[in-house]
Amino acid sequence: MKGDCAMRLRHYGQAAQLTLWAALFPVNCYLVREEDGLTLVDTTMRAGAKGVARAIQAAGIPLRRIVLTHVHADHIGGLDALKAVFPEAEVAVPGRSQPLLRGHMQSLPGEDPAPVKGTFCNVLTAPDRLVGPGDAVGSLEVVAAPGHTPDSVAYLDHRDGTLIAGDALFTRGGLAVAGERRAAWPFVTWRTWSAVTALRSARRLAGLEPSSLMCGHGPVLENPAAALGVGIKRAEARIGAAPTREPA
């Protein structure tokens, strides 16, 4: 692996947040402690792979799984390098990611027809498993969270209520829904495919009543209910989508 970018490490119960470029352009991934080892959620960028690998090796616990919230380059970019270091780790990606990985950026029937945005990269690692809503990955349940991208998912740890939300939400500069324009951190918005879909997903994630919220960009929020409520109301006003009843 080329490069040796420093990673910031912070622990939160069963999970640890690893942050690449914490001061200027924070890109997070998460290590979740399981009974059989560790699950890595997202990989940051290729530049961060060496730092992620060192953190895993320093933990002295085997890496069992690498799972992705979506396949933008800042979440999947370190995958090939990490798989080379941890070849036994199972790689799980959302099923909706497959067309995107093959270069098919069009929306599917029933989705918002808006163009898919963001930076993607070529990866050589083939997934061992495709996952969808309701599937279990270690202790984590896969939760649908499309909007930032069509393939976005979140992961809920039922042991302590931790929600790892990828870019469905972001906390850099204050909690916000993907697609909401925020001057303090515009990057997630610039790369969001469907703001209206993202708002629906945010409501669904808030309904899970997470004990802590871990996003792809920004700090971890403990007891995020109030912040989620404020962020969703602000997004409703700015995105212009009236509240809708989510299907059961």
Phi, psi and omega in degrees: 000133177271153177086157181208064182282137180292141178244134173275136183238127176225138184258140178219092179061237182282352186238156173232138177263125173253128185235123173271137177055051189301324187284322189252313185218076188292127176236117187258149161224172188223137173254123181249125180281128179242171178296329184258004182147220183238146169246128176260123177257112185071168189229002193056206183265173180303323181299337182266354188299320182295319178294321177296315180300318180295321179296320178294315181295323179293331179292336179069023181235135183295142173276117183264328188216146167238120181236154184239145172275330176188175191248029166297153188300330181281000177245331183251352189301329180271003189298309184301315181294321180288322177296327178294326180279326183236070187295340182276350182289132175288136178252122180238131179229155176300142180302324180292347179287335187305310178299323180294319178295335178269003177090008180267101188264004181283150173292154177264163178306135181091349178265163171303130182284003180301151178292143176287134184245171173107174182260126177245161179221156178282133175234147180267337184288121176274139179294144173278339187206138172257134184238156178217176183307133180093344178289154176254135174235099190062233179273358188263136173262133178283130180236129178298135179212044183293159179144298173301314169222163178295334186263003187297135173227164172240168180230124181253124176266107184289347180293323183223005177082010178291136177241120175259110195256003182058229179254015173299329175223160172219153185240001175291120183078016182106149184296135179210158177274139175306134181101341176280133181283119178231120182298328183291335182204082186276353194292318178298319180297316180302330185257011182271133183283310186219103181296322180295317177296321179298322179295317176301318179294321180299319177298318180297316181294320177298325179295344176284348179052059182293150177279332175212152184238125181238119185245173181287337182218117178116174185285162173289139175251121172273144181048064190275007188304312183295316180296322177296317179299314179295315182297321180291318178298319178295319179295322177300320180289321186275323180279333174086025179251119178292150177304139179232154177283122179283144177297147180292000000 
